[in-house]
Amino acid sequence: MGKEENQQAYILIGVYQQLWKKKYGKVVVVNRYKRKWDLLDVVETIGYERAKQVLEYYFTCNKPGHPLEWFLSNFDKLDVILLNSVEDENLRKELRRKTKLLVEQELNEQ
């Protein structure tokens, strides 16, 4: 584990604290040294950028208190849910576009 990965883990801790403060209006205390190791595992598993996206998505969910421990135990499930929701949104956009074209064609034929 290099210096860059350590920095990424600490950045993710900072992102978590910012999101928590924004959501709850208070500063959350995090054992940065202990959580660095946990978040290094997250970064190794799904990558830094994806970990940041999943962490941001976590705060859009209705999880009371948004505990970091819960995130660390379930980030992989959140990642799958986020991927599925993005795919679903893209599919819906495509269906809306096709429906609009069909309706326009019907209107032009009349």
PLY file of the C-alpha trace (Angstrom):
ply
format ascii 1.0
element vertex 110
property float x
property float y
property float z
element edge 109
property int vertex1
property int vertex2
end_header
0.00 0.00 0.00
1.54 3.16 -1.18
1.36 6.74 -0.15
-1.30 7.52 -2.74
-3.67 4.86 -1.43
-3.21 6.15 2.13
-4.05 9.67 0.96
-7.13 8.38 -0.85
-8.33 6.64 2.31
-7.88 9.83 4.33
-9.68 11.83 1.64
-12.61 9.39 1.83
-12.72 9.88 5.60
-12.90 13.62 4.98
-15.66 13.14 2.40
-17.61 11.02 4.90
-17.23 13.69 7.58
-18.35 16.45 5.18
-21.38 14.48 4.02
-22.29 13.65 7.62
-21.99 17.29 8.70
-24.09 18.42 5.73
-26.79 15.85 6.53
-26.91 16.17 10.32
-25.42 19.61 11.02
-22.83 18.25 13.45
-19.24 17.13 13.23
-18.76 13.37 13.49
-15.67 12.03 15.23
-13.87 9.29 13.32
-10.82 7.30 14.39
-8.88 8.21 11.26
-6.09 5.69 11.79
-8.41 2.74 12.31
-10.79 3.68 9.48
-7.89 4.31 7.10
-7.25 0.57 7.01
-10.92 -0.21 6.44
-11.20 2.31 3.63
-8.00 1.03 2.03
-9.82 -2.28 1.59
-12.73 -0.44 -0.04
-10.36 1.41 -2.40
-8.59 -1.84 -3.30
-11.91 -3.54 -4.01
-13.77 -0.96 -6.08
-11.26 1.84 -6.68
-11.06 5.35 -5.26
-13.44 7.15 -7.65
-16.07 4.44 -7.36
-15.69 4.37 -3.56
-16.33 8.11 -3.47
-19.43 7.74 -5.66
-20.78 4.91 -3.50
-20.11 6.91 -0.34
-22.03 9.88 -1.78
-24.84 7.54 -2.81
-24.93 6.11 0.73
-25.97 9.52 2.05
-28.92 9.66 -0.35
-30.27 6.45 1.22
-32.60 6.43 4.22
-30.17 4.87 6.69
-30.57 6.48 10.14
-27.29 7.93 11.36
-25.33 6.73 8.32
-22.79 4.81 10.42
-19.42 4.33 8.77
-19.29 0.76 10.06
-22.47 -0.08 8.12
-21.01 1.44 4.97
-17.81 -0.56 5.38
-19.77 -3.78 5.78
-22.15 -3.13 2.88
-20.28 -0.98 0.34
-20.25 -3.85 -2.16
-24.04 -4.16 -2.02
-24.41 -0.39 -2.35
-22.12 -0.50 -5.38
-24.36 -3.08 -7.09
-27.49 -1.09 -6.25
-25.92 2.08 -7.64
-24.86 0.31 -10.85
-28.36 -1.12 -11.28
-30.00 2.26 -10.72
-27.73 3.92 -13.31
-28.47 1.15 -15.84
-32.18 1.44 -15.09
-32.10 5.21 -15.60
-30.30 4.82 -18.93
-32.82 2.20 -20.05
-35.72 4.48 -19.08
-34.19 7.40 -21.01
-33.88 5.22 -24.09
-37.48 3.98 -23.76
-38.73 7.57 -23.39
-36.78 8.59 -26.49
-38.20 5.69 -28.53
-41.72 6.38 -27.31
-41.40 10.03 -28.27
-40.24 9.05 -31.77
-43.16 6.63 -32.17
-45.66 9.25 -31.06
-44.17 11.81 -33.46
-44.33 9.31 -36.31
-47.98 8.56 -35.54
-48.83 12.24 -35.44
-47.03 12.88 -38.74
-48.91 10.04 -40.47
-52.30 11.45 -39.51
0 1
1 2
2 3
3 4
4 5
5 6
6 7
7 8
8 9
9 10
10 11
11 12
12 13
13 14
14 15
15 16
16 17
17 18
18 19
19 20
20 21
21 22
22 23
23 24
24 25
25 26
26 27
27 28
28 29
29 30
30 31
31 32
32 33
33 34
34 35
35 36
36 37
37 38
38 39
39 40
40 41
41 42
42 43
43 44
44 45
45 46
46 47
47 48
48 49
49 50
50 51
51 52
52 53
53 54
54 55
55 56
56 57
57 58
58 59
59 60
60 61
61 62
62 63
63 64
64 65
65 66
66 67
67 68
68 69
69 70
70 71
71 72
72 73
73 74
74 75
75 76
76 77
77 78
78 79
79 80
80 81
81 82
82 83
83 84
84 85
85 86
86 87
87 88
88 89
89 90
90 91
91 92
92 93
93 94
94 95
95 96
96 97
97 98
98 99
99 100
100 101
101 102
102 103
103 104
104 105
105 106
106 107
107 108
108 109
